[in-house]
Every structure is written in C-alpha cells, then in structure tokens.
Amino acid sequence: MPKTKSLPRGVAVVGAGMSKFGAFPEKNSRDLFVEAFKEMTKSVDKGLDPSVVESLYIGNFSSDQFEHQAHIAPILTDAVGLLPRPAVRVEDACASGGAALRQGVMAIASGMYDVVLVGGAEKMTALNTAQVTEALAAAADVPFEISAGFTFPGFYAAMASAYMHRYGMKSEHLMNVAIKNHDNASHNPYAQFSVTIQKWMEGRIAAAIKKGKPAPTWFTIWDFLHDEAGNPTVAWPLRLFDCSPVTDGAAAVLLVAEERMREFTDHPIHIIGSGQASDSALHDRPELTAIPAAKIAANQAFEMAGVTAKDIRIAEVHDCFTIAEVIASEDIGFFAPGEGFKAAEDGVTARNGAKPINTSGGLKAKGHPVGASGVAQAVEVFKQMRGQAGERQVTGDVPVALTHNVGATGSTCVVHVYERRN
C-alpha cells in the first residue's frame, strides 16, 4: 500500500444541511436537493453568495433505475441555480455520498478550486419493494452473487450469522443497536423514523384497538422485538428492525479552502483526514466478520489526520443493518474484534456513552437514501461539533469526529476525520 499523504491544502466545512428523510410521493430528487441546498445555505453564518461556488460533486447511486433519470448532476446543479458550474455524479453504491465528499476534498486540497458544493440525493420510494431490491442488487457481484439468490439482507445476514458463530453474539444484541438508534432519531426532526421503538410499539397497540382488533400482548419492547407479528424475520438472524428503510432524501455540505473559511464563518469544521479503499465482493473474501476496506480506509484517514481511534469523540458509521454498525465499530478501531456488540449492550455507544455512534439515528432510523447517506453523516458531525444538534446533542466537547460510509458489502469504504479548533 502507498503511504498516506497529508492534505497539501487545508479544507473546511462551513455549511451543512439536509432535507427531511422519508417517503415523499410528490417529490423527486431535484425537489429534495433544493431543500437540502436551502438548509445548507441557512447554516453558513456569514451568508453565501451562490456565485462563489466553483464546482459540484453529487453522490447518487442509481437515479437511472429509481427515477429513470440519468445525468443527474447537471440537473441538480440547474435546480439550485448554479449553472454553468461543472458538476459530476459520483457513484460508489451506498458509499456514493462519502466518495463525493472525498472528491470535493481532493479538488480543494489540489488547489483546483477554493469553494466546492458536495451533495447527495436519492429518490427510492417510487419503486415497490421488489423493484428497490433489484435495483440495489446491482451493487453486488451480479453474475456470482445475485444469480445465486442473494439480496442485501441476505448478505448482511450471512455476516451476522458468521459473527454470531465466531464471537457468541445473540440476535438480541443487535436489538440493542436498533433501540439506541431509534432513540437518537426520536430527537432528530429530519429523520425518517423520529420515534422510539417503545412509541412505535404503543402506536401499533393503539391502532389495533382503534380498529376493534385484539390488542397485541406486548408488555415491553423486548416482547415486541421478539414477536414475528411486530418484528418479522427478513433474513435470519436479521429482523425488520435490524434493517434500514427505503428512503427519499438529499444532503449538502459546503467545502472551502482554509485560507478563505473566515469569509463564511468563524466556526469552521476542518476535514483533516480522508481515506478510501476497495475490496472484492463478499463471496471472494476469506472471512465475513470484518470489512477489510474499512480498516484500511480508517487507518489512512487516521494517519493523514495524525490521530487514532482513541481521539475520536463521536462517529457516524454505516449501519445499513444493525450488524454493520457492530462490525464498523471494530473495523475503525473503537473496539477489539468480538467486542463491538458488548459495547452496544453496555451503553458505551449510546448518546451519553464514552463513544457515541450514530447520534443522528444512523441509516437505521434516520433513513438511507443511498446516494445521500454519506453526505448526511457529515451534516450530523457538523452540527454536533458546533453544538447545534438540539435534543440529541452529546454532552461535553466534540473536538474530533469521524464518518464511515460503506458501498455494498464493503467493496468500497470511505472514512473522514473532522476537527474543531475553536
């Protein structure tokens, strides 16, 4: 592996915003991206003259399949009034947003541009579940995996069962991750599921009674999560509440060169490390209980930033399934292999824990519009590091943070490290 180099020029985030995540039949990608762009603009403390934006990098997995609309980058650029700026669609499966962010960082670090808009957008809910499953399956190794009957719940179920076999984790341990992330999302007004699992269960009971049906006999959320009627198995050992939803949404961040950041804000967030790595498809890996590309990308980002996993205060990691968060927490070095699920059980990764993970609610509860998810992670970090996360704000100082964005089953991973200096 080539040695990781330092950024030749400093890069700062000076604005960040996202649309509401959810299902919006009346909206398309451009509508959602306009919302995210407006929210980002409002977050720029000293105001933003859009004419200073020099280039755009847009994370998008498959608008061609989800909306039958290709060439999405210039269309979104037009929607926010930034023509004729150059715009590039970046596609790396579910890591598209993180990869777009990395392209924006490199564009500024290289000296090519001073001000870059990084966005991500995906409109997924126009298709039915079977069609969405088919579209997402294109991110796998189609001839060798999809033709054998695998889908993404099946991939991550295989990873979960392998992890359980190796480390003794039970399926109940994954429920701790779901409970935590829904609790975090209940404080996030932009989340698709801004409700705790307790409230979700109570809503199901109330709905049954209102319809004149027998009330389900769930006395605790553990009753609910173990009941096939409330939390059906999708691909053993993963149940419905282990899976991220199908989501519409967009996000945007404004990157600027450090020497110009004071034009926009007195409270910038610096990107001090960036790493990306690739790997084979899942079928060709020697083990299923870790994602090698994530380890490599994290190490690259740490080396560039001059920090270690111990220095990270909070992290937004790619939890497309609950097992993905457990594995990610080990891959980035927070916990030793086989210890991630125990940390979640013990509350270490909770919002008030020693290593808060996915304070936004994560992909699991905030939602997962695949091309936008990596950028939305940066939005959450921006807010947390500036003390602007509202009811979900972590306690104490947040000087260093991390985002971790995975494509497919780990064929791509992008990691960024952020620093607040004032």
N, C-alpha and C positions, 0 to 999 in steps of 0.2 A: 504493500500500500504506500502511495506517495505521502510524504509528511504534510500534515495540515498546516497551512499558512495563515498568518494573521491577516485581518482585513487591511488592505492598503489605505483605506479611507474610512473614516467613521460614518456610521449610518444610524439615524434616529427615527423613531416613530413619533409623530407629532399629532396624529389624529386617528381615530378608530371608531367604526360604527357598524351596526348590522341591522338588517330587517328583523321583524318578528319571524320566528321559525314556526312552521306548521303546515297545514294543508289549506291552500287558497285557490279554489277552482277558478276564481275570477281574475287571477294574476298570472303573468308569465315572468320569465327571467328578467326581462328589462324592467318591469314594474318593481320587482324585488330589489334589483340592483340600484335603481333610483332611490328607493327608501334607504338602503344601506349607505349610499353616497351622501344623502342629506344628513343622516345621523353622523357620519364621519366628519362632514363639514362643520356641523354644530360643535363638535368636540375640539376643534382647533381654536385654542384660547385667543389668539390674536386675529382670527379670521383667515379665510382662504380666498384668494383670488384664483379661480379655476385656471386662468390663463397661464399660471406659473407651472402647472403640471406638464411634464415633458414626454411621458411615456406611460403606458398601462400594461400590466401583466394580469391576466384573468384566469383564475383556476376554474376549470369546467371539465367534468368527466365526459358527459355524453348528451349535450343538448340535441345532437343529431337523432338520438334514439328517444329521449324523453319528450322532446318538443318538435321533432322533425325540423330542427333549425340548426344548420351548421354555420361556420364562420361567425361565431357568436361574439368574439372580441370587438370588432369594429361596430357591431350593432349595439352593444352595451356602451361603447365609447360615445356613439351618437346619442344614445338615450340620456346621458348625463352632460351633453353639450361640450364634449372635449375633442371633437373633430378639428383638425386633421391629425391629431397626435397618433403616433404609431401604437398599435395595440396587438398583443399576442395572446392567444389562448394557450394555456399550459395544461396538458393532460398527463396525469400520472395516477390514474384511478382515484381512489379516495384520498390520495396524497396530493391531488392537483393543487389545492389551495396552498399547502406548505411549500410545494415546488415553485408556485408562482411567487410566493414571498421570497424564496431564495433567489429567484431570477431578479427580483426588484433590488434585493440587497447587493447582488453582484453588479447590477447596472450602475448603481451609485458608487459602490466601492471601486469600480474600474475607472471612474471619472467620466463615463459617458454622459450621465445625467446627474442633476442636482435634486430634482423633485420627481418622484415616481408614485403613481397610484397603483396599489396592488388590490385586486378584488377577487371574489369567488362567488359563483352563482350556480344554482341547480334548481330546476323545476321538475319534480319527480312524480307528483301525485296525479298527473293527467292520465297515467297508465294504471292498469289494475295490478294487483299483487303479482300475478304470474308474469306479466309483462315487465314489471320492475325487476323481478328475479332474473329474468332472461337478459335484460339489459346489463345488470350488474355482473352477471356471469361472464360477460365479455372481457372482464378484467382478469380472469383466471387463464390458465393454460388450456384453451378450449379443446384441442384435439385429445389431450391426455387426461384432463380432469372433468370437464363438463360432459363429455361424451360418456364418461364412466358413471354419471349420475350425481356428481357433487354440485351443491349450491353453496353460497357463502355461509349460511347457518351450519351446513354440514362440515365445511372446512374448520370452522371455529369449534364445532362440537368435537371433531377429531382432536384438535389441540387441547380442548378441555379434558377429554377423557384420558388422553396421554398424560397430561399434567396430574390428574387425579391418581392415576396408576403409579406415577413416579413419586409423588410427594404426599399422598394421603389426603388430599383436599376432598371435601364433600361438596355436593351441589349446593348445600345450604350456605357454604362460604361465599359462593357467587351472589347469593341473595343479599349479602351484606353490602356488596358494591352497588347493587340496584337501589337498595334502600337509601344509601348515602347520596347517590347522585340525584335521585328524585327529591330528596330533602333539599339539596343545594338548588335544584331547578325551581323549587317552590318559591324561592326568593329571587328568581330571575324573570323579569317581565317579558323578556324576549324568547323564553324557552317554549318549545312545543308543548311540553308537559310540565307546566308550572304548578305541580300538585304533588304532595307526598303520596306514598303508596297507602298510608293509613287513610287519607282523604279519598283516594281512588276507591279503596275497598268500601268505605262508608257510602260513597256515591252509588256503587253497584247495589248495595243493600237497599238504599232508599229507592232506587229505580225499580227494583223488583217489587217492593211493597206498593209503590205507586201504580204498577201495572196489575196489581191484585195477585201476584205470584208469591209462592212461599219465599220468605226471606232466607238467603243463604246463611248457614250456621258458621260464620267466620267470627271468632271472638278476638283474634289477634291477626296482625299482618302475616304472621308465620302460617296460620291456618289458611289464609287467602293464597299465599305464595305456593303452598304445597297442594292446593286443590286444582285439579285439571280444569274445572269449570271456570276458575278465576285466572289461572296462570297456566295455560295448556303447554305441553311439551311441543317444541318446534323441531328440535333435533337433539336427542338426548346427549348430554345432560342439560342442554340449554332449553329454557322455557321462554315464554313470551316476554317476561320482564328482564330477561337476560339480553334482549336484542334491541338495538337502536331502531327507531322508526323510519318510515319513508317520509321524506320531508321536502318542503319548498323553502328556500331561503337564500340570502345573499349577505356578504360582509365586505368591508373595505377598510384598508389602512393607508395612511399617507406616510411615505418614507422620504426623508430629506438628508442631504449631506450635513454632517455635524457642524460645519462652519456656517451653515445657513439656518440652523434649527431655531435660533433665537428670534428669527423673523416671524415664527409661527407660535412659539410657546416658550415659557420659562420653566416648563416641567416636562422635558422630553424623556422618552424611554429609549435607551440605547440598545441596539442589537449588537452584541459583542462576540457571538459565536454562531456558526452555521455549519451543519453537516448533513450530508446526504449519501446514501449507499443503496445498492441494488442487490438482489439475490434471485435465486432460481424460484420457480413455482414450488408450492408446498410439496407436491408429490416427489420432488427430487432432493429434498433436504434430509440430512441424516437424523434429525430429531424434530419433534413437534412442540417442545415445551419452551422454546425461546425463539426470538426473531433476530437472527444474526445481523441483518442490515440495521436494525435499531441500535444494537450495541455499537456498531461501527460509526453510525451517524452521531450518536451521543458522544462517543469518545472524540470524534473530530470537532464537534461543537465545543466540548469542554476544553480541549487543547487550544483551540483558537481563542477562547474566552479567558483562558488562564484560571479556570475554576474546576471544582469537582462536584460530584453529585451531592456531597455534604453541604455545599454552599447554596444549593437551590432551596428557596423558601416555599414556593408553590409550583405546581406543574399542571398543564392541561395536556392530557395524553389521549391517544386514540382508542376509545372504548366502544368500538362498533358492536362488540359483545362484552359482557362482563369479564370473561376470561381474558380478553385483550388488555383490559386495564391491569389485571393482576400480573400478566406477563410483562407489560410495559414497565411497571414499577420495578421489576427486577432487571430488565434489559438496560434501563438508564442508570442503574446502579444505586437506587434507593435502598433496595433490599437484596439479600442473597437469594439465589435460586431456591425455590420452595418456601420462601418466607413471605412473599407478597400477599397471599390470601390471609395469613395470620395477622399481618399489619392492618389489613382492612377490618378484620374481625375485632381487633383491639382498639380501633378508632384512631390509629396513627394517621390514616389518610383522610380523616374527616376534616371539615372546615376548621374546627378548633383543635385539630391534632398537630403533631410535630411536622408532618409532611402532607399538607393539604393537596389533594389531587382532584381535579375537575370541579372546581368551585362553581363553575357555570352550570353544572348539571351534566356536563360531558355530552358526547354524542348520544349516549343512552337516553337522557331525558331532555336536554336542550334541543336535540334533533340532529339529524345527519344529512343535510343537503350536500351530497358528496363533494362537489367541487368547491363548496364554500367552507367546509368544516375546518380546514387548516388555517384559513384567514380568521374565522370566528374565534379560534383559540387565541390568536394574537390580540383580538379585541378584548377578550376577558383578561388577559395578562396586563394589557394597557390600563384597564380600569382598576384592577386590583393594585397594581404598583403605584397608581396615582391616588389611591384611597377613594375611588369613585364607584365602588361596586355595591353600594347600598346595603341592604339587609344581609347580603351574603359576603360582605367584606370580611376578610380574615383579620384577626387581631394582630397587633404589632406591626413592625416594619416589614416591607417586602422589597429588599434591595436587589435580589437576583431571582429570576424565574425562568421557566423552560416550557417550550411547546414541542410536542412529539406527534407527528402525523404519518400514518401508515397507508400505503397503497396495496389493495388486495389483501393477501395473507402475509404480506411482508416483503414482497418483491421490490418495494420501494419504501424507504423511510427517510423523513426529513426532520431534523431537530434544530431548534433555535434557542439561544440563550440570551436573556434580556437583563439589563442593568439599569437601576435608577441611581443617579449620582447626586441628587439634591433633595 
